[in-house]
Amino acid sequence: MRWLPAYVGLGSNLDDPQARVRAALAALAELPGTSVMLRSRLYGSAPLGRADQPDYCNAVVALLTQLAPGELLDQLRALELRLGRTPSAERWGPRVIDLDLLAMADLQVDSESLQLPHPAIAQRAFVLFPWRELAPHYVVPGLGTVAALAARLPPDAATVQA
């Protein structure tokens, strides 16, 4: 079985967000057929959606995985539940933990359950700034390099926390 690079965005804005993101980073190392290669520093960002919620703590991790994209997404969803996330119908609401599969190798997927690359990456500093630390030259399929995408955003849109 071949190993593919994958990038996962992490975020939390409830119940000690930095600790929640760090716990998720540690838990990702336990996924089957997957190795954590690099992780970004922690970043802070204002929430999307309603403004009456705490700011987010975000990070990005680079993985090598033998899992298929759908399998990796299923593992991420199961990990969210183990880490305390409760299902919510509210889009962009507060989260104990959020794990998003951002991209995987050069794959482009558009199905009901999975879109790769993750939609709206080009507008999200809380994804692009930490991702730029890990893989500035990675070409997001159909969009360009992570560094070029990040350079289009305001430099203060997400700030380093730790």
Secondary structure, DSSP 8 states (H G I E B T S, - for coil): ---EEEEEEEEE-SSSHHHHHHHHHHHHTTSTTEEEEEE---EEE--SS-SSS--EEEEEEEEEE-S-HHHHHHHHHHHHHHTT----S-TT---S-EEEEEEETT--EE-SS-EES-TTGGG-HHHHHHHHHH-TT-EETTTEEHHHHHHTS-TTSSEE--
